[in-house]
Amino acid sequence: MRLTSALCITAAAFSANLWADSFDATKAKLQSAMQAEIRTDKETARDRNRMPVETLEFFGLRDNMKVVEFIPGGGWYTKLLVPVMAENGEFHAALGTSRIAKSLAGKPGFEKMNIVKNDAKFSRKDGARFSDLNFSDIGVKDADIVFTFRNYHNLSDSGRAAMNQAAWQALKPGGVYAVVDHTARHMEPGTNSNRRRFDPVKAIKEIQAQGFVFEDYSDLHYREDDELRYEVGVKSVTGNSDRWTLKFRKPK
């Protein structure tokens, strides 16, 4: 019995060390990417607040994975993810990719960045505050992780549903859907002040409705001094907004 227990403990420790080592390699590449000259001073200044190492570790990133980033915007996370995945993994960017197509495509170190579905259409009906999203299948399958950072709040009901469905189609069974956004109070009516915030409870319900399992959350981006009263661009909030960090998984 003692021998069996000892073997179990040794095996568990060995497994834990393998897991730790596997992120150590990813972490080293990520830290190197954070020091790259292609990043602007404004981008590096946000490292302390956005905590990319801790955030990507929480979501389970490893450098040999196949990952997709939805709506990469100006490429803050793209500039970190592409170098990490370049040697052993795959990086695909989809939906709202025009800015990184102009600023990063073909640059040294970004030759393997694959941009798909750059023809996705964002549109707003007259008087609408949020964008619909129209596109066909993005063409990526069996991804390990789909990321979207601070985009959920910009989309209409149908736009969010379309993005969630695209994540489902792109992920392999067991794959992770990683979503981060600015926090709104639960069930608070829409106002100009919360327009770029989103209720995390509502996000969980919507993403579960697509079929995902809500697996975990992190308080990495919890900010007690954000009273959730002001627009995230207001001086007292910008760069220090409270953000929810949610991890979902596609069932096997």
C-alpha positions as CSV (number, residue, x, y, z in Angstrom):
1,M,0.0,0.0,0.0
2,R,2.8,2.4,0.9
3,L,4.6,1.6,-2.3
4,T,1.5,2.1,-4.4
5,S,0.9,5.5,-2.7
6,A,4.5,6.5,-3.2
7,L,4.3,5.6,-6.9
8,C,1.1,7.6,-7.3
9,I,2.6,10.6,-5.6
10,T,5.7,10.4,-7.8
11,A,3.6,10.0,-11.0
12,A,1.5,13.0,-10.0
13,A,4.6,15.1,-9.3
14,F,6.2,14.0,-12.6
15,S,3.0,14.9,-14.5
16,A,2.9,18.3,-12.8
17,N,6.5,19.0,-13.7
18,L,5.8,18.1,-17.3
19,W,2.9,20.6,-17.4
20,A,5.0,23.3,-15.7
21,D,7.8,22.7,-18.1
22,S,5.5,22.8,-21.1
23,F,4.4,26.3,-20.1
24,D,8.0,27.4,-19.2
25,A,9.0,27.1,-22.9
26,T,5.9,29.1,-24.0
27,K,6.5,31.6,-21.2
28,A,10.1,32.2,-22.4
29,K,8.9,32.8,-26.0
30,L,6.2,35.1,-24.7
31,Q,8.5,37.2,-22.6
32,S,10.9,37.5,-25.6
33,A,8.0,38.6,-27.8
34,M,7.1,41.2,-25.2
35,Q,10.6,42.8,-25.7
36,A,10.4,42.9,-29.5
37,E,11.1,46.1,-31.3
38,I,7.9,45.9,-33.3
39,R,5.9,46.7,-30.2
40,T,5.3,50.4,-29.5
41,D,5.9,52.2,-26.2
42,K,2.2,52.6,-25.8
43,E,1.7,48.8,-26.2
44,T,4.4,47.8,-23.7
45,A,3.0,50.3,-21.2
46,R,-0.1,48.2,-21.1
47,D,1.7,45.0,-20.2
48,R,1.4,45.6,-16.4
49,N,-2.4,46.1,-16.7
50,R,-3.2,43.4,-19.2
51,M,-0.9,40.8,-17.8
52,P,-0.4,38.7,-20.9
53,V,1.8,36.0,-19.4
54,E,-0.7,35.3,-16.6
55,T,-3.7,35.6,-18.9
56,L,-2.4,33.2,-21.5
57,E,-1.3,30.7,-18.9
58,F,-4.8,30.8,-17.4
59,F,-6.2,29.9,-20.8
60,G,-3.8,27.0,-21.2
61,L,-1.7,28.3,-24.2
62,R,1.2,26.2,-25.3
63,D,3.6,27.0,-28.1
64,N,2.7,23.9,-30.2
65,M,-1.0,24.6,-30.4
66,K,-3.2,25.8,-33.2
67,V,-4.8,29.0,-32.2
68,V,-7.2,31.5,-33.7
69,E,-7.7,35.2,-32.7
70,F,-11.0,36.8,-33.6
71,I,-11.2,40.6,-34.2
72,P,-7.5,41.3,-33.5
73,G,-7.9,45.1,-33.9
74,G,-4.6,46.8,-33.8
75,G,-2.8,43.6,-33.0
76,W,-1.8,44.0,-29.3
77,Y,-2.1,40.3,-28.6
78,T,-1.3,39.3,-32.2
79,K,2.2,40.7,-31.8
80,L,2.7,38.3,-28.8
81,L,0.9,35.2,-30.1
82,V,2.4,35.0,-33.6
83,P,6.0,34.8,-32.4
84,V,5.1,32.3,-29.7
85,M,3.4,30.0,-32.2
86,A,5.8,30.5,-35.1
87,E,8.2,27.5,-34.5
88,N,5.9,24.7,-33.4
89,G,2.3,25.9,-33.7
90,E,-0.1,27.7,-35.9
91,F,-1.7,31.2,-35.6
92,H,-4.8,32.2,-37.6
93,A,-6.5,35.6,-37.4
94,A,-10.1,36.0,-38.5
95,L,-12.8,38.6,-38.6
96,G,-11.8,42.3,-38.5
97,T,-8.3,41.7,-39.7
98,S,-7.7,44.7,-42.0
99,R,-5.5,46.6,-39.5
100,I,-3.0,43.7,-38.9
101,A,-3.0,42.9,-42.6
102,K,-1.6,46.3,-43.2
103,S,0.7,46.7,-40.2
104,L,2.0,43.1,-39.7
105,A,1.6,40.9,-42.7
106,G,5.0,40.2,-44.3
107,K,7.0,41.7,-41.5
108,P,10.0,39.8,-40.1
109,G,8.8,37.2,-37.7
110,F,5.2,37.4,-39.0
111,E,5.6,35.4,-42.2
112,K,3.6,32.5,-40.7
113,M,0.7,34.6,-39.6
114,N,-2.4,33.3,-41.4
115,I,-5.2,35.8,-42.0
116,V,-8.5,34.2,-42.9
117,K,-12.0,35.7,-43.5
118,N,-10.7,39.2,-44.1
119,D,-13.9,39.7,-46.0
120,A,-16.1,39.6,-42.9
121,K,-18.6,42.4,-42.8
122,F,-19.4,44.5,-39.8
123,S,-22.6,46.6,-40.2
124,R,-25.0,48.6,-38.2
125,K,-28.6,49.3,-38.9
126,D,-29.8,52.9,-38.8
127,G,-29.8,54.0,-35.2
128,A,-28.2,50.8,-33.9
129,R,-25.4,51.0,-31.3
130,F,-23.8,47.6,-32.0
131,S,-22.5,45.8,-35.1
132,D,-23.9,42.8,-36.9
133,L,-21.3,40.4,-38.2
134,N,-21.7,38.5,-41.5
135,F,-19.3,36.0,-42.9
136,S,-19.1,32.4,-44.2
137,D,-17.3,29.6,-42.5
138,I,-13.8,30.9,-41.5
139,G,-12.2,27.7,-42.9
140,V,-10.2,26.8,-39.8
141,K,-10.9,23.5,-38.0
142,D,-9.6,21.6,-35.0
143,A,-8.1,24.6,-33.3
144,D,-6.9,24.2,-29.7
145,I,-7.9,27.8,-28.6
146,V,-10.0,30.6,-30.0
147,F,-9.2,34.0,-28.4
148,T,-11.2,37.2,-28.5
149,F,-10.1,40.1,-26.3
150,R,-12.5,43.0,-25.5
151,N,-14.7,42.6,-28.6
152,Y,-17.8,40.9,-27.2
153,H,-19.4,44.3,-26.2
154,N,-19.1,45.7,-29.7
155,L,-21.5,43.2,-31.3
156,S,-25.3,43.0,-31.6
157,D,-27.2,39.9,-30.4
158,S,-26.9,38.4,-33.8
159,G,-23.2,39.4,-34.1
160,R,-22.3,37.8,-30.8
161,A,-24.2,34.6,-31.8
162,A,-22.3,34.5,-35.1
163,M,-18.9,34.9,-33.4
164,N,-19.8,32.2,-30.8
165,Q,-20.9,29.8,-33.6
166,A,-17.7,30.5,-35.5
167,A,-15.6,29.6,-32.4
168,W,-17.6,26.4,-32.1
169,Q,-16.9,25.5,-35.7
170,A,-13.2,26.3,-35.5
171,L,-12.4,24.4,-32.3
172,K,-11.7,20.8,-31.9
173,P,-13.6,18.8,-29.3
174,G,-12.0,19.7,-26.0
175,G,-10.8,23.0,-27.4
176,V,-11.0,26.3,-25.4
177,Y,-12.9,29.5,-26.2
178,A,-11.2,32.3,-24.3
179,V,-13.1,35.5,-23.9
180,V,-12.2,38.8,-22.1
181,D,-14.2,42.0,-21.9
182,H,-15.1,45.0,-19.8
183,T,-17.5,44.4,-17.0
184,A,-21.0,45.8,-16.8
185,R,-23.4,45.5,-13.9
186,H,-25.7,42.4,-14.1
187,M,-29.0,43.3,-15.9
188,E,-28.2,47.0,-16.0
189,P,-30.1,48.7,-18.8
190,G,-28.0,50.0,-21.7
191,T,-26.6,53.5,-21.3
192,N,-23.9,55.6,-23.0
193,S,-21.7,54.9,-19.9
194,N,-21.9,51.1,-20.2
195,R,-21.9,50.9,-24.0
196,R,-18.4,49.3,-24.1
197,R,-19.1,47.0,-21.2
198,F,-20.9,43.7,-21.1
199,D,-22.7,41.7,-18.4
200,P,-20.6,38.6,-17.8
201,V,-23.6,36.5,-16.7
202,K,-25.3,37.3,-20.0
203,A,-22.1,36.3,-21.9
204,I,-21.9,33.0,-20.0
205,K,-25.5,32.2,-20.9
206,E,-25.1,33.1,-24.5
207,I,-21.9,31.1,-25.0
208,Q,-23.4,28.1,-23.1
209,A,-26.4,28.3,-25.5
210,Q,-24.0,27.7,-28.4
211,G,-23.0,24.4,-26.6
212,F,-19.9,25.4,-24.7
213,V,-19.3,24.4,-21.2
214,F,-18.3,27.2,-18.8
215,E,-15.1,25.8,-17.2
216,D,-13.4,28.6,-15.2
217,Y,-12.9,32.3,-14.6
218,S,-10.0,34.4,-13.4
219,D,-9.9,37.5,-11.3
220,L,-6.6,38.6,-12.9
221,H,-8.4,41.6,-14.3
222,Y,-10.7,42.4,-11.4
223,R,-10.4,46.1,-10.4
224,E,-12.1,47.0,-7.2
225,D,-11.7,50.7,-7.8
226,D,-13.7,50.5,-11.1
227,E,-17.2,51.3,-9.9
228,L,-18.7,50.2,-13.2
229,R,-20.4,53.6,-13.5
230,Y,-18.3,55.2,-16.3
231,E,-17.5,54.6,-19.9
232,V,-14.2,52.7,-20.2
233,G,-12.6,55.5,-22.1
234,V,-13.1,58.0,-19.3
235,K,-9.7,59.1,-17.8
236,S,-10.4,57.6,-14.4
237,V,-11.2,54.2,-15.9
238,T,-9.1,53.8,-19.1
239,G,-6.3,51.3,-18.6
240,N,-7.8,50.2,-15.3
241,S,-11.3,48.9,-16.2
242,D,-12.7,45.8,-14.5
243,R,-12.7,43.0,-17.0
244,W,-14.1,39.5,-16.8
245,T,-11.9,36.6,-18.0
246,L,-13.9,33.5,-18.9
247,K,-12.8,30.1,-20.1
248,F,-15.2,27.8,-22.0
249,R,-14.6,24.4,-23.5
250,K,-16.2,22.6,-26.4
251,P,-17.3,19.2,-25.1
252,K,-15.5,16.1,-26.4
